């Protein structure tokens, strides 16, 4: 392939499935070749994620500890104060994070929340970090208020394939997810959208999830790929763990289908060996969350990440750099 022929939005399920199923060495070679063309293969972008409002969510996402519907024991909290968020953001910047992500356990924010949310965005932007929020579904006017405040990224995962979606969530539709992504993109906010694997889905569901993202009008700027962390008292507490090679294949396919996108290793890294993470970085992953928690789940300590980066010869992507060649 020459030029930008790899950047396309017309992938078919058949094409993507053929890529996914090829011998692993061939898949990794193809993914890494594309990755090296568009990014420095030895740089990884680091983001920090803070839960600004935890628990009590009315949605019934089967994987989530924050749902009030699925038996989780996590209690609901109020949204934390703006100054506390900004204090955490300052520390994250000191620790090397270049993007600050704020997440709230809501179906969607209420208008009364918007003043505090925009103040958080403005405050983090003033520190020189990229801003990202994940707040559930948004109305048009809410999107515009966040855009005016300077929000860089909005995270709204599609979670899984359209086929498997209703097995995981019944309180909103797959189309609702796509509508929110379109609304955000049309407002000029960068889209961060990925999913969760290891929820009992089939191989084809992983392929379909990525094809859905790769055939949006524009590829998401970031695609987080989460490995399910089974949480007690949730419907997926006893699901069979995903084969690590299947996870690596998913990362590689994301890189091939969306060459200029940041592919993020998100939840589940505590269960990944250093060797598995190294394979994911080779396959095209070039973003991680740093810090000991992701909303409510555990994450590797920053010391552990620093040691792994040192062993692999990986450096942090500089602030203000998207890493693209």
Secondary structure, DSSP 8 states (H G I E B T S, - for coil): --TTTT--S---HHHHHHHHHS-HHHHHHHHHHHHHHHB-TTEEEEEEEEEEE-S-BS---TT-TTBTTTT----------HHHHHHHHHHHHHTT-SEEEEEE--SS--GGGHHHHHHHHHHHHHTT-EEEEE-SS--HHHHHHHHHHT--EEE---BS-HHHHHHH--SS-HHHHHHHHHHHHHTT-EEE--EEE-SS--HHHHHHHHHHHHTSSS--SEEEEEE----TTSTTTT-----HHHHHHHHHHHHHHSTTSEEEE-TTGGGS-HHHHHHHHHHTEEEEEESSEETTEE---HHHHHHHHHHHT-EE--TT---B-
